[in-house]
Amino acid sequence: MAKQYKLPQNYADKNTVSGFFPPLEEQYYFSPKISKVEEPMLIKEQFHLSETKELFDYLQFSQAEVAEVLEIDPSTLVRWKKEDKQLSRLLTKTIKDMDKIVAKGIRVFGTEALLQDWLHTTNESLGNQRPIDLMRNPYGVERIEEALEAMSWGNIL
């Protein structure tokens, strides 16, 4: 893997229940840490396609699946890669939402490998679909977020 996830220092103090870490602020896995003060200024920030490679590699998406996420034809994706196309704000938001899912999943499961296993296993609470398949759809990302949130509170999904 290109990057290992590490919890921030002082993420949980000694008074918290072992194994449960309430989020102090939103965290991203592949994007740099963003504070709540900076987040409104990022409305104008847009990713270039090359900046998404690490995330899509982690998710093991094929070229066709990346094209599906970006809502373009696979042949257009090849051209965009050559140009290092700047993505729209909406696509950038979608990529950031996927990044948050990975960060939250690693916090919930504890390791990248366990999250990978969960992402590639059918899940009854997600309509017997694999979470990785739902990641290609913005509405699916929301459903995965809800499932991870439920699991963080002890609900087994």
Solvent accessible surface area in square Angstrom, and as a share of the most:
residue,aa,sasa,rsa
1,M,147,0.66
2,A,84,0.65
3,K,80,0.34
4,Q,140,0.62
5,Y,41,0.16
6,K,160,0.68
7,L,75,0.37
8,P,43,0.27
9,Q,168,0.75
10,N,141,0.72
11,Y,11,0.04
12,A,31,0.24
13,D,89,0.46
14,K,201,0.85
15,N,141,0.72
16,T,52,0.30
17,V,114,0.66
18,S,111,0.71
19,G,66,0.64
20,F,59,0.25
21,F,74,0.31
22,P,52,0.33
23,P,84,0.53
24,L,116,0.58
25,E,54,0.24
26,E,67,0.30
27,Q,17,0.08
28,Y,21,0.08
29,Y,7,0.03
30,F,31,0.13
31,S,14,0.09
32,P,106,0.66
33,K,136,0.58
34,I,18,0.09
35,S,42,0.27
36,K,116,0.49
37,V,123,0.71
38,E,77,0.34
39,E,54,0.24
40,P,83,0.52
41,M,130,0.58
42,L,38,0.19
43,I,117,0.59
44,K,169,0.72
45,E,71,0.32
46,Q,49,0.22
47,F,17,0.07
48,H,73,0.33
49,L,9,0.05
50,S,72,0.46
51,E,98,0.44
52,T,2,0.01
53,K,127,0.54
54,E,61,0.27
55,L,4,0.02
56,F,9,0.04
57,D,78,0.40
58,Y,3,0.01
59,L,1,0.00
60,Q,114,0.51
61,F,22,0.09
62,S,58,0.37
63,Q,76,0.34
64,A,60,0.46
65,E,44,0.20
66,V,14,0.08
67,A,1,0.01
68,E,91,0.41
69,V,8,0.05
70,L,4,0.02
71,E,141,0.63
72,I,38,0.19
73,D,82,0.42
74,P,58,0.36
75,S,76,0.49
76,T,26,0.15
77,L,0,0.00
78,V,64,0.37
79,R,125,0.46
80,W,30,0.11
81,K,112,0.48
82,K,166,0.71
83,E,101,0.45
84,D,53,0.27
85,K,74,0.31
86,Q,90,0.40
87,L,2,0.01
88,S,53,0.34
89,R,141,0.51
90,L,133,0.66
91,L,25,0.12
92,T,4,0.02
93,K,117,0.50
94,T,18,0.10
95,I,5,0.03
96,K,22,0.09
97,D,38,0.20
98,M,0,0.00
99,D,2,0.01
100,K,44,0.19
101,I,3,0.01
102,V,0,0.00
103,A,0,0.00
104,K,25,0.11
105,G,0,0.00
106,I,7,0.04
107,R,48,0.17
108,V,46,0.26
109,F,50,0.21
110,G,52,0.50
111,T,67,0.39
112,E,27,0.12
113,A,68,0.53
114,L,91,0.45
115,L,0,0.00
116,Q,24,0.10
117,D,90,0.46
118,W,27,0.09
119,L,1,0.00
120,H,62,0.27
121,T,77,0.45
122,T,87,0.51
123,N,7,0.04
124,E,147,0.66
125,S,53,0.34
126,L,4,0.02
127,G,50,0.48
128,N,104,0.54
129,Q,76,0.34
130,R,81,0.30
131,P,0,0.00
132,I,6,0.03
133,D,47,0.24
134,L,17,0.08
135,M,1,0.00
136,R,52,0.19
137,N,71,0.36
138,P,70,0.44
139,Y,161,0.61
140,G,3,0.03
141,V,9,0.05
142,E,102,0.46
143,R,91,0.33
144,I,0,0.00
145,E,63,0.28
146,E,114,0.51
147,A,5,0.04
148,L,0,0.00
149,E,67,0.30
150,A,27,0.21
151,M,30,0.13
152,S,31,0.20
153,W,177,0.62
154,G,59,0.57
155,N,85,0.44
156,I,162,0.82
157,L,60,0.30
